[in-house]
Amino acid sequence: MNYINHPRGAFFALLGPVVGVAAWVLLWQVNVVAAISAFLLAWLTVKMYKLGAGGLDAKALHVILPYIAIGALVAFLGGMAADGLRVYAENNPGADQNWFALLGTTDFWNFMWLSAADSAFWQGYGTDIIISIAFIALGTYVGVREAVMQTRPTAYVQPRY
Protein backbone atom coordinates (compact mmCIF):
# COMPACT_ATOMS: atom_id res chain seq x y z
CA MET A 1 0.00 0.00 0.00
CA ASN A 2 1.30 3.43 -0.94
CA TYR A 3 1.78 6.04 1.76
CA ILE A 4 -0.14 9.24 1.04
CA ASN A 5 1.43 12.40 2.47
CA HIS A 6 -1.66 14.56 3.08
CA PRO A 7 0.06 17.69 4.47
CA ARG A 8 2.41 17.79 1.50
CA GLY A 9 -0.51 17.24 -0.88
CA ALA A 10 -2.46 20.07 0.76
CA PHE A 11 0.51 22.39 0.34
CA PHE A 12 1.03 21.48 -3.32
CA ALA A 13 -2.71 21.81 -4.00
CA LEU A 14 -2.64 25.50 -3.05
CA LEU A 15 -1.24 26.20 -6.50
CA GLY A 16 -4.60 25.28 -8.06
CA PRO A 17 -6.67 28.07 -6.48
CA VAL A 18 -3.87 30.62 -6.92
CA VAL A 19 -3.59 29.98 -10.67
CA GLY A 20 -7.37 29.62 -11.05
CA VAL A 21 -8.06 32.95 -9.33
CA ALA A 22 -5.44 34.72 -11.44
CA ALA A 23 -6.88 33.25 -14.65
CA TRP A 24 -10.43 34.17 -13.60
CA VAL A 25 -9.54 37.80 -12.84
CA LEU A 26 -7.56 38.19 -16.07
CA LEU A 27 -10.42 36.79 -18.14
CA TRP A 28 -12.93 38.88 -16.18
CA GLN A 29 -11.04 42.03 -17.23
CA VAL A 30 -11.72 41.26 -20.89
CA ASN A 31 -15.42 40.63 -20.06
CA VAL A 32 -15.15 36.87 -20.32
CA VAL A 33 -16.51 34.61 -17.60
CA ALA A 34 -15.26 31.24 -18.71
CA ALA A 35 -15.56 27.74 -17.37
CA ILE A 36 -11.95 27.20 -18.41
CA SER A 37 -10.63 29.13 -15.41
CA ALA A 38 -12.87 27.17 -13.01
CA PHE A 39 -11.82 23.96 -14.72
CA LEU A 40 -8.17 25.00 -14.44
CA LEU A 41 -8.64 25.73 -10.74
CA ALA A 42 -10.22 22.31 -10.05
CA TRP A 43 -8.01 20.27 -12.33
CA LEU A 44 -4.78 21.85 -11.11
CA THR A 45 -5.85 21.47 -7.46
CA VAL A 46 -6.48 17.75 -7.94
CA LYS A 47 -3.30 17.18 -9.98
CA MET A 48 -1.06 19.09 -7.59
CA TYR A 49 -2.55 17.32 -4.57
CA LYS A 50 -1.93 13.99 -6.23
CA LEU A 51 1.64 15.00 -7.13
CA GLY A 52 2.44 16.26 -3.64
CA ALA A 53 0.72 13.52 -1.67
CA GLY A 54 1.71 10.65 -3.90
CA GLY A 55 -1.88 9.65 -4.62
CA LEU A 56 -5.51 10.26 -3.78
CA ASP A 57 -7.80 8.72 -1.21
CA ALA A 58 -11.09 9.65 0.44
CA LYS A 59 -9.29 11.91 2.92
CA ALA A 60 -7.95 13.99 0.02
CA LEU A 61 -11.45 15.19 -0.82
CA HIS A 62 -11.61 16.95 2.57
CA VAL A 63 -8.83 19.22 1.32
CA ILE A 64 -9.56 19.39 -2.39
CA LEU A 65 -13.25 20.32 -2.25
CA PRO A 66 -12.84 23.27 0.16
CA TYR A 67 -9.86 24.52 -1.85
CA ILE A 68 -11.98 24.52 -4.99
CA ALA A 69 -15.04 26.12 -3.33
CA ILE A 70 -13.05 28.85 -1.58
CA GLY A 71 -10.94 29.42 -4.70
CA ALA A 72 -14.07 29.90 -6.81
CA LEU A 73 -15.51 32.38 -4.30
CA VAL A 74 -12.25 34.33 -4.12
CA ALA A 75 -12.06 34.32 -7.93
CA PHE A 76 -15.51 35.86 -8.27
CA LEU A 77 -14.83 38.44 -5.57
CA GLY A 78 -11.49 39.18 -7.22
CA GLY A 79 -13.28 39.91 -10.48
CA MET A 80 -15.63 42.27 -8.66
CA ALA A 81 -12.68 43.98 -6.94
CA ALA A 82 -10.95 44.40 -10.31
CA ASP A 83 -14.11 46.08 -11.63
CA GLY A 84 -14.14 48.30 -8.56
CA LEU A 85 -10.50 49.27 -9.10
CA ARG A 86 -11.22 50.24 -12.68
CA VAL A 87 -14.30 52.31 -11.79
CA TYR A 88 -12.56 53.95 -8.82
CA ALA A 89 -9.52 54.90 -10.94
CA GLU A 90 -11.78 56.31 -13.70
CA ASN A 91 -13.85 58.41 -11.27
CA ASN A 92 -10.90 59.69 -9.23
CA PRO A 93 -8.42 61.23 -11.68
CA GLY A 94 -6.05 62.28 -8.87
CA ALA A 95 -5.89 58.72 -7.50
CA ASP A 96 -2.87 56.56 -8.04
CA GLN A 97 -3.38 54.47 -11.18
CA ASN A 98 -1.32 51.60 -9.78
CA TRP A 99 -3.92 48.96 -8.83
CA PHE A 100 -1.70 47.36 -6.21
CA ALA A 101 -1.26 50.73 -4.53
CA LEU A 102 -5.02 51.36 -4.66
CA LEU A 103 -5.70 48.04 -2.92
CA GLY A 104 -3.86 49.43 0.10
CA THR A 105 -5.89 52.61 0.40
CA THR A 106 -8.86 53.04 2.71
CA ASP A 107 -10.57 55.32 0.16
CA PHE A 108 -10.85 52.46 -2.32
CA TRP A 109 -12.22 50.02 0.28
CA ASN A 110 -14.72 52.64 1.52
CA PHE A 111 -15.82 53.03 -2.09
CA MET A 112 -16.25 49.25 -2.39
CA TRP A 113 -18.19 48.95 0.89
CA LEU A 114 -20.52 51.81 -0.08
CA SER A 115 -21.01 50.24 -3.51
CA ALA A 116 -21.77 46.84 -1.99
CA ALA A 117 -24.42 48.42 0.26
CA ASP A 118 -26.28 49.71 -2.83
CA SER A 119 -28.93 47.36 -4.23
CA ALA A 120 -28.20 48.55 -7.79
CA PHE A 121 -24.68 47.17 -7.39
CA TRP A 122 -26.02 43.66 -6.77
CA GLN A 123 -28.66 43.96 -9.49
CA GLY A 124 -25.89 44.78 -11.94
CA TYR A 125 -24.02 41.64 -10.88
CA GLY A 126 -27.12 39.40 -10.74
CA THR A 127 -26.63 37.73 -14.10
CA ASP A 128 -22.85 37.56 -13.60
CA ILE A 129 -23.38 35.71 -10.33
CA ILE A 130 -25.75 33.19 -11.93
CA ILE A 131 -23.51 32.66 -14.96
CA SER A 132 -20.44 32.36 -12.72
CA ILE A 133 -22.09 29.72 -10.54
CA ALA A 134 -23.05 27.74 -13.63
CA PHE A 135 -19.54 27.97 -15.11
CA ILE A 136 -17.91 27.13 -11.77
CA ALA A 137 -20.12 24.04 -11.50
CA LEU A 138 -19.31 23.05 -15.07
CA GLY A 139 -15.62 23.73 -14.72
CA THR A 140 -15.16 21.97 -11.39
CA TYR A 141 -17.24 18.92 -12.28
CA VAL A 142 -14.47 17.25 -14.26
CA GLY A 143 -11.77 17.80 -11.65
CA VAL A 144 -13.95 16.76 -8.72
CA ARG A 145 -15.31 13.76 -10.61
CA GLU A 146 -11.77 12.56 -11.28
CA ALA A 147 -10.89 12.88 -7.59
CA VAL A 148 -14.03 11.05 -6.49
CA MET A 149 -13.56 8.26 -9.01
CA GLN A 150 -9.95 7.75 -7.94
CA THR A 151 -10.88 7.57 -4.26
CA ARG A 152 -13.60 4.95 -4.63
CA PRO A 153 -12.51 1.42 -3.89
CA THR A 154 -12.70 -0.81 -6.92
CA ALA A 155 -14.97 -3.78 -6.56
CA TYR A 156 -13.59 -7.16 -7.40
CA VAL A 157 -15.66 -8.91 -10.03
CA GLN A 158 -15.37 -12.66 -10.28
CA PRO A 159 -14.57 -13.54 -13.90
CA ARG A 160 -16.97 -15.93 -15.60
CA TYR A 161 -15.43 -18.91 -17.29
Phi, psi and omega in degrees: 000135181281141175278132179251121182269091185295317178299320179293320177297319179297321178294312180298323184293343178299337179297327181301305178296324181297311181292319180297318178295315179299316179296318180299311183295320178297317178292324179300323182292339175256024177060039177237121172253108189240145177292340183298324180288324175292320177297315179301316179301310183291312184297314181292325177297313180295313183296317181289325176297314181298318179296313182288320184276336183091013179155180179236146170213183183298327180295332180298327181296334179290343176259315187295312184296315175296323177302316182291314181297313180292321178299319179295319178296314179297323179297314180295315178296326176296322176296319178295319179296322178295321174299316180299320178298317180296313181294317180299315180295323179291323184271352179233083185300332181279351182287153177298134182274356177282115184297324179294324177290321179296326179298338181266003182262145178287332179299317179297313183291327173296319176301316180294316180296318178295322178295318181293336179281347181273130181293331179296328177301312182286328176294324178293329180265001184305308181291325178297321180296314181296314180296319180297317179298317179296315180291324177296316179297316179296314183291324182276343183305313184296313181295317180290321179299318178299316180296317180294317181295325180284339181268347178286138176290142179275135180277140178275128179249125179291121179292144178266132180251000000 
